[in-house]
């Protein structure tokens, strides 16, 4: 288990143990709409604070929004991009929730706990692959026309920082020891 994963697991365990008896009593779950939104915001803040991949997904979504605003994108393409941008962080949040519950239920290694975590991570991988496919279908022709035309170097110069921003975290991981 990596040091980052151990730290996240320890923080999950501390956060889960910090729920007091008063909150976990018989009235647990009976609260107003405002508290529901506050709990959801706290959950999102916790996930953003502890989950590196969720922060990467949010950064990628920001880049997609920027590209969609800068390029001519139809309504249908916008809907597809929006769906993909919501699907990936949603899968990551479910993955985080599943990992927290598994850590609570099985604090020590167990093959079924590993399976649950691996399957949840696979769901995030599939959602990410789907989003990448949507992005390629929507943006490929707009960014890389099939015929080379005047100003193609400008496209390459504009796309290079975007590509670097998207792939830098993966490149860093490849060369890290």
C-alpha positions in Angstrom: 0.0 0.0 0.0 1.5 3.4 -1.0 2.1 6.1 1.6 -0.5 8.3 0.1 -3.1 5.5 0.2 -2.2 4.7 3.8 -2.6 8.4 4.7 -6.0 8.6 3.0 -7.1 5.4 4.7 -6.0 6.7 8.1 -7.9 10.0 7.4 -11.0 8.1 6.3 -10.8 6.0 9.5 -10.4 9.2 11.7 -13.3 11.0 9.9 -15.6 8.0 10.3 -14.7 7.6 14.0 -15.4 11.3 14.6 -19.1 10.8 14.1 -20.5 11.2 17.6 -23.1 9.1 19.3 -25.6 12.0 19.2 -25.4 12.1 15.4 -25.7 8.3 15.1 -28.7 8.0 17.5 -32.3 7.3 16.5 -32.8 10.7 15.0 -30.0 10.3 12.6 -31.1 11.2 9.1 -34.0 13.5 10.2 -32.9 17.0 9.4 -33.8 19.8 7.1 -32.9 20.5 3.5 -30.3 23.0 4.5 -28.4 20.4 6.5 -28.6 18.0 3.6 -26.9 20.4 1.3 -24.3 21.2 4.0 -23.5 17.5 4.5 -23.2 17.1 0.7 -20.8 20.1 0.5 -18.8 18.6 3.4 -18.6 15.3 1.5 -17.4 17.0 -1.7 -14.9 19.1 0.3 -13.5 15.9 2.0 -13.2 14.1 -1.3 -11.5 17.1 -3.0 -9.1 17.4 -0.1 -8.2 13.7 0.1 -8.5 12.3 -3.5 -5.9 13.4 -5.9 -7.6 11.8 -8.9 -10.8 13.8 -8.2 -8.8 17.0 -8.3 -7.4 15.9 -11.7 -10.9 15.2 -13.0 -12.1 18.6 -11.9 -9.1 20.2 -13.6 -9.7 18.3 -16.8 -13.4 19.3 -16.7 -12.3 22.9 -16.4 -10.1 22.5 -19.5 -13.0 20.9 -21.4 -15.3 23.8 -20.4 -12.6 26.3 -21.7 -12.2 24.4 -24.9 -16.0 24.1 -25.4 -16.3 27.9 -24.9 -13.4 28.6 -27.3 -14.4 26.3 -30.1 -17.7 26.0 -32.1 -19.5 23.2 -30.3 -23.1 22.3 -31.0 -25.8 21.8 -28.4 -25.7 18.0 -28.8 -21.9 18.0 -28.4 -22.3 20.3 -25.3 -24.7 17.9 -23.8 -22.4 14.9 -24.4 -19.4 16.9 -22.9 -21.5 17.9 -19.9 -22.6 14.3 -19.3 -19.0 13.0 -19.5 -17.8 15.8 -17.3 -20.4 14.9 -14.6 -20.0 11.1 -15.0 -16.3 10.9 -14.2 -16.3 12.9 -10.9 -19.5 11.1 -9.9 -17.8 7.7 -10.4 -14.8 9.0 -8.4 -17.1 10.1 -5.5 -18.8 6.7 -5.5 -15.3 5.1 -5.5 -14.3 7.2 -2.5 -17.5 6.3 -0.6 -17.0 2.6 -1.3 -13.3 2.7 -0.2 -14.4 4.5 3.0 -17.0 1.8 3.8 -14.6 -1.0 3.0 -11.9 0.5 5.2 -14.4 0.8 8.0 -15.7 -2.8 7.6 -12.3 -4.4 6.9 -9.4 -2.4 8.5 -7.0 -5.2 7.7 -6.3 -6.7 4.3 -9.0 -9.0 3.0 -9.3 -10.4 -0.6 -13.0 -9.3 -0.8 -12.1 -5.8 0.4 -9.5 -5.6 -2.4 -12.0 -6.9 -4.9 -14.6 -4.2 -3.9 -12.0 -1.4 -4.2 -10.6 -2.7 -7.5 -14.1 -3.0 -9.0 -15.0 0.6 -7.8 -11.7 1.8 -9.4 -12.5 0.0 -12.6 -15.8 1.9 -12.8 -13.9 5.2 -12.6 -11.6 3.9 -15.3 -14.5 3.0 -17.6 -16.1 6.4 -17.0 -12.8 8.1 -17.8 -12.4 6.1 -21.0 -16.0 7.1 -22.0 -15.3 10.8 -21.3 -12.0 10.6 -23.3 -13.9 9.0 -26.2 -16.5 11.8 -26.1 -13.8 14.4 -25.9 -12.0 12.9 -28.9 -15.2 12.7 -30.9 -16.2 16.3 -30.2 -12.8 18.0 -30.3 -10.6 16.0 -32.7 -11.9 17.5 -35.9 -12.0 21.0 -34.5 -8.5 20.9 -33.2 -6.8 18.6 -35.7 -8.3 19.0 -39.2 -7.5 16.1 -41.5 -5.9 18.4 -44.1 -3.0 20.6 -43.1 -3.9 24.2 -43.7 -2.4 27.5 -43.1 -2.2 28.3 -39.4 -1.8 24.6 -38.4 1.2 25.6 -36.3 -1.1 27.9 -34.3 -3.3 25.0 -33.5 -0.4 23.0 -32.3 0.8 25.9 -30.2 -2.6 26.3 -28.7 -3.2 22.6 -28.0 0.3 21.9 -26.5 -0.3 23.4 -23.1 -3.7 21.7 -22.9 -2.2 18.3 -23.7 0.6 18.9 -21.3 -1.8 19.8 -18.5 -3.9 16.7 -19.2 -1.0 14.2 -19.4 1.5 15.7 -16.9 0.1 13.8 -13.9 0.4 10.6 -15.8 3.9 11.3 -17.0 5.1 12.2 -13.5 3.7 8.9 -12.2 5.7 6.9 -14.9 9.0 8.3 -13.8 8.5 8.4 -10.0 10.3 5.9 -8.0 
